[in-house]
């Protein structure tokens, strides 16, 4: 697993959301804006609608895509996160988004936690 560079981690820490697209670049890989958190310098995203979310299904199916934030586009890999990180990711969403974290800490979203790593 490749780690995020120090500059990328700073950018991720400063970002409120990021834009994500899954699969090969093109018209059939639409970009969505998602909330995200860092936990132990690892990036995690969750779909509000859980596994029913189109972008989530595309990310799992393709395993790769892109994120865009702060004017940069970065190639990434997606993989389902293990149950061992659910609690720390919940805490990250609650800390970052406060009362708005409800979109990410409900059962459907928690079950669809994705780990995002540099591609």
ABEGO torsion letter per residue (X at the ends): XBBBBAAAAAAAAABABBBBBBEBBEAABBBBBBBBBBBGGBBBBBBAAEAABAAAAAAAAAGBEBBBBGGBBBBBBBBBBBAAAAAAAAAAAAAAAEAAAAAAABAAAAAABBBBBBX
